[in-house]
Amino acid sequence: MRLSKGTKIRWWIIGLVMLGTILNYLTRSIMGVAAPTAMAELHISTEQYSWITGGFQLGIMLQPIAGYILDLVGLKTGLALFAAAWGLITMAHGLATGWMSLTGLRALLGFAEGTAHPGALKVISEWFPARERGFAGGVYNIGASLGSVLAPLLVAGAVMVWDWRGAFIVAGVLALLWAAMWRHFYNSPENHPSVSTEEKALILEGQESYLRAEPGRPPVGRLLLQRNLWGIALPRFLADPTWGTLTLWMPLYLTTVRHFDLAQIAMFAGLPFIAADLGCLFGPFVVYQLQKRGIALINARRGAYTLGALLMTGMMFVGQVDSAIAAVALLCLGGFAHQTLSVTCITMASDLFPRNEVGTAAGIAGTMANLGVLLFTLAMGHFVERIGYGPFFVALGVLDLFAAAVMWILVRAPAPDPIPQKEPEPA
């Protein structure tokens, strides 16, 4: 079937989601890059900094509430409100006077930004057929890496023109502009003025019947009893400390251990996130290749996750190499491997849960992910000055192997749609 121009609206929609994700991760990543300068100016210790990062994780652990709200009020209004909130909170970081005020602001920011993955997955579940969900998930997840790439450049530029506080102001204004864009341009496929009947049919016909639930109140109690929920939530708990380390601790590590200055941070700290962009596309590519060889969708996703977990073992050697360039290269491998498996796991929520549940399910999984980051970052803040970063890099190299095993054990693919049977021809 040849597709008209009107059948491409879904890709414009996911592009808008990717732009929002860029700004979401830009605003959350600025703190990690600004940390060496801000800590010196505000006299913040390493342990106090761990509480600042922990505040964000505590806030974002309320993701199930954010996802539940999105399931209730819808994407058009919900994401616009949350994005406006995180823009204003980001700007307020410029008024911080110490570690306690930063901790409170980070907690508020975490709650507001907790809508990023639940919201994006709801968009994917509404706008994309099954065969395109993995690639759509990879596209929007590129935004997470690009936002983290831009953060060092924004902070370095702000310090040159003003100081580190200016980076928060600029990022907050950009978030407010995106909120207005989202409110103006987004609609569901059923209500979008530019989507064609042909594209609506393509989306609906390509979705599994068990995902087409009517909108309603998400059954939270029943969700918590499903093994599929824990089959994606526990792997995210084990995997996401890697991303937390890259965004919150890597600039500080490169400054204090590898003796990088701000210019070198701006030049090198973004490289692991560029590698992560490639991982966002590599994960869906692996899934596609496995499906071409006859492997079912859920098993293909688990296979891609396992490959990413094997690549993650390179992180064990970051603290052991003498060369700073080799350390950055291994961090790049970690970023690539993490996004290879992370985008695979995150996208599985849209494969396993119907539309009216996917935001809540993704929020619960996100809470577990950020609980993992919180515990890991508090441990780093408490122990890193005593034992160094090496043991933490080793832990990051092995946690995903356990996560892959959990995914294979717990996740069960839903029953496929029945194949229609031909009625016997009359004799």
N, C-alpha and C positions, 0 to 999 in steps of 0.2 A: 504494500500500500504506500503510494507516494504521499508525502506529508507537505502540507502548505505552510506558508510562513506563520500562520496562526497556531501551529502545533509546537512552536518553540518558546512559548511564554514561560513554561516551567523552568527553563534554563535561565531566563532573566530573573525569575523569582529566586532561584538558588544563588545567583550572583549577588542579589541584594542581601540575602542571608549571609553570604561570605563577607560582604563589606561590613555588616554588623558584627560578625565574629572577629574580623580584624580589629575593629574599634574596641570590642569587649576585651580581647587579649592585650591590646595596646594599653588600655587603662589599668588592667591588673598587673602588667609586667613592668610598668614604670618604677614601682617601688623597689624591685630587685636591682634595677640598674642604678637608681639614684641612691641606693643604700650606703655605699662607702662615703659619698659626700654628705648625705643627710645625717648619717650616724656621727660623723665628725662634728658637724655644726651643732647638732642637738645633744651631743654627749650621750649617745645610746650605745649600750654594750651589746655584745653578740647574743647573750641570753635574752636581753630585752628585745632585740630584733626578732628573735624566734617567736616571741609573744605577738609582735606586730604581724608577722606572717601567719601565726596561728589564729589571730583574730579574723583574718580573711577566710581561713578554712572553716572556722566555727560558723561564720555567716553563710558561706556557700553550702554548708551541710544542711541548711534549711531548703535545699533544692526541691525536696518533695512538695513543700508548701508552694514554692514558686511554680513547679510543674502542675500542681493541682489547680492553682489559680488560672493558669493558661488553659487547662482542660475545661474549666468552667466558663471563663469570659471570652475565650477565643484568642487567636493569634493577633489579629489586627489591632485590637485595643490593648491586649495584655503586653505584647512586646514593646509597643510604643511607650506605655507607661513605665515599664521597667527600665528601658533604655534611657528615658529622660531622667529617671531617678539615679542611675549609675553615672550619668553625665554630671549631674549636680554634685553628687558625693565626691566624684573625682576632683572637681574643681575645689571642693572644700579642703582637700589634702594640702593645698597651698597655704592654708591658715594654721596648720598643725604647729604646736609648740614643744612637743615632746613625745616620748614613746607611748604614753597612755592615750593621748588624743589620736595618734596614728593608729593605735590598736582599735579604738572605737570606730574610726572612719573605715578601717579595713573590714571590720565586721559588717558594717552597713553595706559597703561595696560588695562584699561577698554574697549577701542575700540578694541584692538587686541583680548581680551578674549571674546568679544561679539559673537564670532562664535561658542561657545561651544554648546549651545542648538539648534540654527538653523542647525548647521552641523550634530549633532547627530540625529535630527529629519529627516533630508534629508536621512541619512543612513538608518534609520528605514523604511522610506517610500519606499526606493529602494529595501531593502533586506528582508523585512518581510511581510508575509501575515497578514490580518486583525486580525486573532485570536491570533497572537503572538506579535503584536505591543505593547500592554500594558506591558507584561513581559519584552520585550526587552527594553522598556523605563525605567522600574524599575531597570534593570541591569545596564544600563549606568548611571542612576542617583545615584546609589550606589557610583559611583566615586566622586560625589560632597561631599558626607558625609565623605568618606575615606580621601579625600584630606584635609578636615577640621580637621579630627582626627589626621592626621600626622603632621599638622602644629605646635601644641604645642610641640610635641616631637622633631621636627627639630629645633625649636627656642631654646628650652632648651639645646639641644646638642650643637648647635652653640655657645651659650653663654658660656658653659663650656669649649669648645675648643678654641674659638676665641671671637666673640661678635655677636650681633643680625644681623649684616650685612652679616655674613657668611651664614645665612639661605637663604637669597635671591640669593647668588651666587650658592649654591648647587641646589636650585629649578630651577633656570634659565638654568643650564647645563642639568638637566633632561628633561626640556621642549625641548631643542634643539635636544636631542637624540630621543625623541618621534617624532618630526617633520620628522627626517630622516627615522624612522621606517614607519611612515604613508606613506610617499612618495614612499617608496620601496614596501610595501606590499599591499596597498589599490588599488582596481579596482572596478568598478561597476559590478553587476551580469553578464551583457552582455559581459564584457571584462575580467573577472577574469579567470586566467589560470587553477585554481583548482576546480571551481564550476562545478557540473555535470549538464547535460541536465535535469535530474530528479529534482534537486533542483531549477533550473530556472523555470521549469513548476510549481512546488509547490508554489513558490513565486508569479508568475503571476496569477495563477488560484485562489489564496487566496486573491487577492486584488480587491477592488471595482472598477468597470469600470470608475467611475468619477474621480478616482485618477490617471488614466493612461494617463495623458495629455502628448503630445509631448513636448520635451524641447523647450523653447522659452523665450522671454523676459517677466518677471513677470508683470502682469497688476496691478501696484500699486494703481492707481486711483480707479479701480473697487474693489480691495481688501478693501480699506478704507471705502467703502459704504456697506460692508457686515456685517450683524448683527452677524454672527458667529465669525467674527474676534474680535468684541468687546465683544462677549460672553465669550471669553477666555482671552482677554487682560485686561478687567476691573477686573475680579477676580484675575489675577496675580498682578495688581496694588495694590489691597487690601491685598493680602496674603504675598508678598515677603518681606515687612518690618520685618517679623519674622526672615527670613533667614539672612537678613542684620544685625539684632540685635544680633543673635547668633554668626555670624562670625566676626563682627566689634566691637561690644560693650560688649559682654559677658565676655571676659577676663578682660577688664577694670572694669566692674561691680564686678566681683569676687575679683579683687585686691583691689579696693577702698572701696567697701561696705561690702563684706564678708571677707576681709583681708586675702586672699589667697596669699602665696608666689609663686615664679616661679615653685618650685617643685610640689606644689599642683595644680597649673594651668596645668602643664604637665600631672598630674594624673587625674584631674577631668574635664578639659575643653573639652576633647574629647568625654566624655560620651554622651552628647546630640546628637552628630553626629553619634555615634554608634547606638543610638536609631533611628536616622533618616534613617540609613541603613535598619533597619527593616521596617520602614514606606515605603521605596521604594518598598519593596516586598509585604507589606500588602495591599497597594492600588490596584495593579493589581490582588491580590488574591480576594479582595472584588468584583472587577469587574467580575472576572471569576465566582465566586459563584452566583452573581446576574444573569449573563447570563445563567448559568445552570438552573435557575428558570424561564427562559423564558423572561427575561427583555432585551430589545434591547441594543446594545453596547453603544450608546450615553447616554441613561438613566442610564445604569449601571455605567458609568463614573461619571455622576452627583450624583448618589447615594453615590459612594465612596468619592467624594469630600465633600458632606454634612456630612458624618460620620467623616471625618477628621476635618471639621469645628467645630463640636460638641466637639470633643476631645480637640481642641485648647483652649476651654474656661478655661482649667486648668491653662493656662499662667497668668490669671488674679491674681493669688494668689502668684506669685513668690516673689513680693516685700513685701508681708504681713506676710510670715512665719518667725519665729525667727531662726529656724535651717538652717544653711548653706547647710546641706545635703538635707533637704527637698526642699530647693530652687533649688539645682542641679537636684533633682528628677523631679521637675515640669518643669525645662528646658528640661530635657530628654523627658518628655511627649510632650512638645511643638515641639521638633525636630521630634519625631515620627509622631505626628499629621500633622505637616507641610508637611513632605515628602509624607505622605499618600495622601494628597490633591494636592500637587504640581505636583507630577509625573503624576497624573491623568489629571490635567489641561494641562500640557505641552504636553503630548502624544496626546491630542485631536487635535492638529494642524495637525498631520499626518492622523487623521480620517476625517478631514473636508476639506482639501485642496489638490489639485493635486500636483504631484512631482515638477513641475516647479514653484509652488507658495509657497510650504511649508516653504522654507528657509526664504523668505520675510515675510510671515505671522507670523512665529515664531519670527522673528526679531522685528516686530512691537509689538507683545505681550511682548517680552522681554524688549523693551523700556518702555512700560507702567509699567512693573514690577520694573524696576530700577528707574523710576521716583518716584514710591511709596517709594522705599528704600531711595532715595535722600532726599525727603521731610521729611521723618520720621527721618533720621539721622541728618539733619540740625536742626530739632526741638529738638532732644535730646541734641545736642551740645549746643543749646542756653538756654534750660530750665532745664537740668538735675541737674545742680548745685544749682538751686533755688528750685525745687519741688521734686527732687529725681527721681528714676527710676520707682517707683510704678505706676503712672498714665500711663506710656508707656506700661508696662506689661498688664495693664487692657485693653488698646486699642488693643493690639495684640490679646487678648482673644476674642474680639467681632468682629473685622474687617472681619474675614473669614465667619461669619454668613451672613453678608451683601453680601459677594462675592458669597456664595452659592445661595442666592436668585437671584443675577444678572445672574448667569449661567443658572438657571432654566428658567428665563424669556426670555433671548436673544438667546440661542443656539437652532438651529433647525437642526434635523438630516436630512442629504441629502436623497433623494428618493432612496430606495434600488434598486439593480439591478433587472430587470424584470425576472420572472420565465419563462424559455422557455416553450412554449406550444407544445404539441405533435401534429404533423400533423395527420389529420384523415386518417385512413386506407382506401384504396380504397375498394369500395363495391364489 
